[in-house]
Amino acid sequence: MSTERLILSDKYKAFLKCNAKAEFLEGTTAAGKTTVGLFKFMLKVAESPKKMHILAAKDTGTAEKNIINKDLGIIDDFGVLVEYNGNGTKDDKIPHILFHTSGGDKTIYVMGYGDKKKWQKALGGQYGCLYIDEINTADIDFVRESAMRCDYLMATLNPDDPALPVYKEFINCSRPLPGYVKDTPKEIMDELKEEPKPGWVHWFFSFAHNLGLTKEKLDQIILTTPKGTKIWKNKIEGLRGKATGLVFSNFDRKKHVVTKAFVKAGIKNGSIRFKKFTAGLDTSYSQRSEDTIAMIFQGITYGGQLFILEEKVYSNAQLDIPLAPSDTAVKFIAFLEQCRKEWGLAKDVFIDSADQATITELRKYKRQNGSIYNFHDAYKALTIIDRIELMIGWIQKECYLVVDTCVEHLSEFDRYSWKEDKDEPEDRNDHTINASQYSWIPYQHMIGV
């Protein structure tokens, strides 16, 4: 083994010592995730009592180039202890690595998750260790099928669209070890919110953890990546979000996200004075999609700034008992009351005009019970493109600010994208954005001035 060149930081040493059931390695480009991850994977294979294991990449050619034959790859690290049979052998037709260990020979099958017919044919039985390269790009059916067949899972990933199912079902079920929570960007910690699975560990690695990365190489990477772009966000900051095609590509969490404490302090010292509170409701009652029932409460200041102060989101796809329009009416009024007590009164509120059922229920509630709120149909004569153009301008002027507890609204800013084949936005990842727009459309003349 030629491990002399594998220079390890303290965090990577802790990673090698960690005994987990599943590990997800996320972070910046050139952080050393694959290099150190492969080394640990091979050690886990050697320890495993099982003979068969899996190494998966987009295709076998990618696996050979980026994993098996690369500098500090499997052959470089383990030398004569490994034999790679790229075309299989007479007795075993599937491409595989034969790993000679003190516990006997181990077989690591090399699979490409990009070809469903091939991996479906090759995948069978139970395996010891599973390594998935760039799991964020993998076929989700492959991830589900292979993960249930292994004792230990290791996966590397590059920052990607956080709406991909692999995040919800796998990556966001992991957590960093207590000593490394501070290493993980807040934006990613906010995403790690699915029910945690025992023994599933999330690792965030950056340039600082790759002691083998020279200053010259780091400078080259940073110099050739345009600042302020989503590629910079993905590759240099290691944050999730689609790299191209985002509608609000100028939204920057460092500039446009504030804490609730900041807003409260501004109200107290007079630097933030709200002129108008308003609220919006966008609805979708589907149980077969990720569409949501989204409520947004916001305030417009005398200085022309729009603050997104509160949100509440429900998804019928995730509820055992789905919400009906009558349920939404009660929940929306409760949301408005909670916001009134904390921030102030939004007397006029706006509901998706396409959902007359919910509007009817709200007005029925008001007739039967009385209410201080006026429920209006959202004004949709202002086109979606015009709304987007206004928001982009406000964002550029730093007049559109979001309280950091509105995590779904922030998540949609990372996902809401243009269609690839048409100059219009996709009809998804936009429910809190729509609710926000319904809220401010009647008062747009008060914002950004």
Buried (B, 14 or more C-beta within 10 A) or exposed (E): EEEEEBEBBEBBEBBEEEEBBBBBBBBBBBBBBBBBBBBBBBBBBBEBEBBBBBBBBBBBEBBBEBBBBBEBBBBBBBEEBBEBBBEEEEEEEBBBBBBBBEEEEBBBBBBBBBBEEBBEEBBEEEBBBBBBBBBBBBBBEBBEBBBEBBBBBBBBBBBBBBBBEBBBBBBBBBBBBEEBEEBBBEBBBBBBEBEEEEEBBBBBBBBEBBEBBEEEEBEEBEEEBEEEBBBBBBBBBBBBBBBEBBBBBBBBBEEBBBEBEBBEEBBEEEEBEBEBBBBBBBBBBEEEEBBBBBBBBBBBBEEBBBBBBBBBBBBBBEEEEBBEBBBBBBBBBEBBBEBBEEBBEBBBBBBBEBBEBBBBBBBEBBEEEEBEBEBBBBEBEBEBEEBBEBBBBBBEEEBBBBBBBBBBBBBBBBBBBBEEEEEEBBEBBBBBBBBBBBBBBBBBEBBBE
